[in-house]
Amino acid sequence: MNIRFHQLSAQLKRSLAPVYLLCGEEPFQLGEAAQLVRKYAQKQGFIEREVFDADSHFDWNQLAQSAEAMSLFSSRKVIEVRVNKLGKDGGAAVQAYCKRPCADNLLLIIAPELGWKELQSVWAKAVEAIGVVLEVRALAAAEFETWLTDRLKTAGFHPEPEMVALLAERAEGNLLAAAQEIEKLRLVHPPGALTLEDVLGNVADNARYDLYALLPTALAGDRARAQRIVWGLQAEGSAVVLVLWAVSRELRVLAEAAGALARREPLEPVFQTHRVTRARQEGISQTLRQLPPALVRQLLRQCLEVDLAIKGQAPADPWQLLARMIDRLAAAAIRRAG
């Protein structure tokens, strides 16, 4: 059978197949899939594990010899073959194995560089007929966020969508980096609800300059201190994407609230949508009296420019762009106060 990564656990719980072929160039999922197979095999009594690193000089007769040899320590063993391309001899050896699989052996083939042509070969079809073929692929953006959500829930968290989106932005599709971030969160946060503020707050707690003070300082018209905070955050090693998220999130709330006021609609639905606490609601209402809505929209467009610079899609320093944007905000606050 041919399955995807998210189906592997359920398949292993149903029954162990005699042969597993794991392939694909997404290393984190590939490693986790192999570990899952080993784990369930061990539970079923496959205690011994024999590993072959099959390079271009590998003698594929060793596969048949290992399958026929009696185990020294247990009645069952995992035969693990790590290979990039099997070639003619490797394909023939695996095909021969599939014709006479042994109930006391489990063959695990890990082939990261196996391409779609090889998966159409006779030997790969032989594996598919009696065992499991799993190809891991790089996740699309939506799939990556779903993967993150599932992993956070497994870790005991109930993440809000914005927090997941932020983590996806930080990891940039790197599953290993994302898994490490989740492990860090487990060290500093108890199980339960996990919000964007929780993640940003953890960064701010470790920085000398408070990330949350940046926008209020700019809105107070303190241009000098606002710039010290921006460059202090950079010097402390804070991720510019985190700073941008904190600023753009607040600007989005301001823009939507300004739009609601212009339409003579209540602000409560906006506050509920963005989970704005009672303590912050008064500050937002005051800010709306300070800044013209057109400026807020312009600043949001500048956030997009910073984001493109962070991703390398614009030839500019994102910290410089961010500093100029914050200074423009502080200067506008001074003019409105005057």
C-alpha positions in Angstrom: 0.0 0.0 0.0 1.0 3.6 -0.5 0.4 6.0 2.4 1.2 9.5 3.6 3.1 10.4 6.7 0.0 11.3 8.8 -1.4 7.8 8.1 1.6 5.9 9.3 0.7 5.7 13.0 -2.8 4.3 12.3 -1.3 1.7 9.8 1.2 0.6 12.4 -1.4 0.2 15.1 -3.5 -2.0 12.8 -0.6 -4.4 11.9 3.0 -4.4 11.0 3.8 -4.9 7.3 6.8 -7.2 6.4 8.4 -4.4 4.4 8.5 -0.6 4.7 10.0 1.7 2.0 10.5 5.2 3.3 11.6 7.8 0.8 11.6 11.5 0.1 13.9 14.5 0.8 12.1 16.0 3.8 14.5 14.8 6.5 12.5 15.4 9.6 9.5 13.5 8.5 11.7 10.8 7.1 13.5 10.4 10.4 10.3 10.4 12.4 8.7 7.8 10.1 11.7 5.5 10.5 11.6 5.9 14.3 7.9 5.1 14.4 8.4 1.9 12.5 11.3 0.9 14.8 9.2 1.7 17.9 6.2 -0.4 16.8 8.4 -3.2 15.6 10.1 -3.4 19.0 6.7 -3.6 20.7 5.9 -6.6 18.5 9.1 -8.4 19.6 11.5 -7.3 16.8 14.3 -6.6 19.4 17.4 -7.0 17.3 18.3 -4.5 14.6 20.8 -5.1 11.8 21.8 -2.0 9.8 23.3 -1.8 6.3 24.6 1.4 4.7 24.3 0.4 1.1 26.7 2.5 -1.0 27.7 1.9 -4.6 30.0 -0.9 -3.6 27.5 -2.7 -1.3 27.0 -6.4 -1.8 23.3 -7.0 -2.0 23.7 -10.7 -1.3 24.1 -9.6 2.3 20.3 -8.8 2.4 19.4 -12.4 1.6 22.1 -13.7 4.0 20.7 -11.6 6.8 17.2 -12.7 6.1 18.1 -16.3 6.3 20.4 -16.1 9.3 19.1 -17.0 12.7 18.9 -14.2 15.2 21.5 -14.3 18.0 19.5 -12.5 20.7 15.8 -12.8 19.8 13.5 -14.6 17.4 12.7 -11.5 15.4 14.8 -8.7 14.0 14.6 -5.5 11.9 16.8 -5.4 8.8 17.4 -1.8 8.1 18.9 -0.7 4.7 19.9 2.9 4.2 20.5 3.7 0.6 20.2 6.6 -1.9 19.6 4.7 -5.1 19.2 0.9 -5.2 20.3 0.3 -8.8 19.8 -2.9 -10.7 21.3 -5.3 -8.1 19.5 -3.6 -5.2 16.2 -3.7 -7.0 16.6 -7.4 -7.8 17.6 -8.2 -4.2 14.6 -6.4 -2.7 12.3 -8.0 -5.3 13.6 -11.4 -4.4 13.1 -10.7 -0.7 9.5 -9.6 -1.3 8.8 -13.0 -3.0 9.7 -14.8 0.2 9.3 -12.5 3.2 10.1 -14.0 6.6 7.6 -13.5 9.4 10.5 -13.1 11.9 12.1 -10.3 9.9 11.0 -6.8 9.1 12.7 -5.0 6.2 13.0 -1.3 6.6 14.4 0.5 3.5 15.3 4.2 4.0 16.0 5.8 0.6 15.9 9.7 0.8 16.8 10.3 -2.9 14.5 7.8 -4.4 12.6 9.5 -7.3 9.2 9.0 -8.8 10.7 6.8 -11.6 12.1 4.4 -9.1 8.8 4.2 -7.4 7.3 2.9 -10.6 9.8 0.2 -10.9 9.0 -3.6 -10.6 10.8 -3.9 -7.3 9.0 -0.9 -5.8 5.7 -2.3 -6.9 6.7 -5.6 -5.3 7.2 -3.7 -2.0 3.9 -1.9 -2.4 2.1 -5.3 -3.0 3.1 -6.8 0.3 4.2 -3.8 2.4 4.1 -0.1 2.8 5.6 2.7 0.6 5.7 6.1 2.2 7.0 9.2 0.4 7.6 12.3 2.5 7.3 15.6 0.8 7.9 19.2 1.7 4.7 20.6 3.2 2.8 23.4 1.6 2.1 26.5 3.7 -1.4 25.4 4.8 -0.2 21.8 5.4 2.7 23.2 7.5 0.3 25.1 9.7 -1.9 22.0 10.1 1.2 20.0 11.0 2.3 22.6 13.6 -1.2 22.7 15.1 -1.3 19.0 15.5 2.2 18.9 17.0 1.4 21.7 19.5 -1.7 19.8 20.5 0.3 16.7 21.0 2.6 18.7 23.3 -0.4 19.7 25.4 -1.1 23.1 24.0 -4.3 24.7 22.6 -2.7 27.2 20.1 -4.6 30.2 18.7 -4.3 30.5 14.9 -2.2 33.7 15.0 0.4 31.9 17.2 0.6 29.0 14.8 1.0 31.4 11.8 3.8 33.2 13.7 5.6 29.9 14.4 5.2 28.9 10.7 6.7 32.2 9.6 9.7 31.8 11.9 10.4 28.2 10.9 9.9 28.9 7.2 8.9 25.3 6.4 11.8 23.8 8.4 10.1 21.0 10.4 13.2 20.4 12.6 13.4 24.1 13.5 9.6 24.1 14.3 9.9 21.0 16.4 12.7 22.6 18.4 10.7 25.8 18.9 7.8 23.7 20.3 10.2 21.9 22.7 11.4 25.3 23.9 7.8 26.3 24.5 7.2 23.2 26.6 10.0 24.3 28.9 8.6 27.8 29.6 4.8 27.3 29.3 2.4 25.0 31.1 0.0 22.9 29.0 -3.2 24.7 27.9 -4.0 27.8 25.8 -1.1 29.3 23.9 -1.5 32.7 22.4 0.6 35.1 20.3 1.2 37.2 23.4 2.6 34.1 25.2 5.2 33.6 22.5 6.1 37.3 22.0 6.1 37.7 25.8 8.7 35.0 26.1 11.0 36.8 23.7 10.4 40.1 25.5 11.2 38.6 28.9 14.6 37.7 27.6 15.3 41.1 26.1 16.5 44.2 27.9 14.2 46.3 25.7 10.5 45.4 26.1 8.9 44.6 22.7 5.5 45.6 24.0 6.8 49.1 24.9 7.7 49.8 21.3 4.4 50.9 19.9 3.2 52.8 23.0 6.5 54.7 23.1 6.1 55.7 19.5 2.4 56.7 20.0 3.6 58.8 23.0 5.7 60.8 20.5 9.0 59.7 22.1 11.0 59.4 18.9 14.4 58.9 20.6 13.3 56.2 23.0 11.4 54.4 20.2 14.6 54.2 18.2 16.5 52.9 21.2 14.0 50.1 21.6 14.2 49.2 17.9 18.0 49.0 17.8 18.1 47.5 21.3 15.9 44.7 20.1 18.2 44.1 17.2 21.3 44.1 19.4 19.7 41.6 21.8 19.3 39.2 18.9 15.5 39.4 18.7 14.0 38.1 15.5 12.9 41.0 13.3 9.8 39.0 12.2 8.7 38.9 15.9 9.0 42.7 16.1 7.1 43.1 12.8 4.3 40.8 14.0 3.9 42.8 17.2 3.7 46.1 15.3 1.6 44.9 12.4 -0.9 43.1 14.7 -1.5 46.3 16.6 -1.8 48.3 13.4 -4.4 45.8 12.0 -6.5 46.2 15.1 -6.2 50.0 14.7 -7.2 49.9 11.0 -10.2 47.7 11.6 -11.3 49.7 14.6 -11.0 52.9 12.6 -13.1 51.4 9.8 -15.7 50.4 12.3 -15.9 53.9 13.7 -16.1 55.4 10.2 -19.1 53.2 9.6 -20.5 54.1 13.0 -20.3 50.5 14.1 -19.4 49.3 17.7 -15.8 48.4 18.4 -16.7 45.3 20.5 -16.7 42.9 17.5 -13.3 44.1 16.5 -12.0 43.6 20.0 -13.5 40.2 20.2 -12.1 39.1 16.9 -8.5 40.1 17.9 -8.9 39.1 21.5 -8.1 42.6 22.8 -8.2 42.7 26.6 -10.2 45.3 28.5 -7.0 46.9 29.6 -5.9 47.5 26.0 -9.2 48.6 24.7 -9.0 52.1 26.2 -5.5 52.6 24.8 -6.7 51.7 21.3 -9.6 54.1 21.6 -7.2 56.8 22.6 -4.8 56.0 19.8 -7.6 56.3 17.3 -8.1 59.9 18.4 -4.4 60.5 17.7 -3.8 59.0 14.3 -5.7 59.5 11.1 -6.9 56.2 9.5 -5.1 57.0 6.3 -1.7 56.9 8.1 -2.6 53.6 9.8 -3.3 52.1 6.4 0.0 53.5 5.0 1.9 52.0 7.9 0.3 48.6 7.3 1.6 48.8 3.7 5.0 49.6 5.0 4.7 46.4 7.1 4.4 44.5 3.9 7.6 46.1 2.6 9.4 45.0 5.8 8.1 41.5 5.4 9.4 41.3 1.8 12.8 42.5 3.0 12.8 39.8 5.7 12.1 37.2 3.1 14.9 38.5 0.8 12.3 39.6 -1.8 13.2 43.3 -1.5 16.8 44.8 -1.5 16.5 46.6 1.8 17.5 46.1 5.5 14.3 45.1 7.3 15.5 46.7 10.6 16.1 50.0 8.8 12.7 49.9 7.2 11.1 49.1 10.6 13.0 51.9 12.3 11.8 54.4 9.7 8.3 53.2 10.1 8.3 53.6 13.8 9.8 57.0 13.6 7.1 58.1 11.2 4.5 56.9 13.7 6.2 58.8 16.5 6.5 62.0 14.5 2.8 61.8 13.5 1.9 61.4 17.2 3.8 64.5 18.1 2.1 66.5 15.4 -1.4 65.4 16.5 -0.6 66.2 20.1 0.5 69.7 19.1 
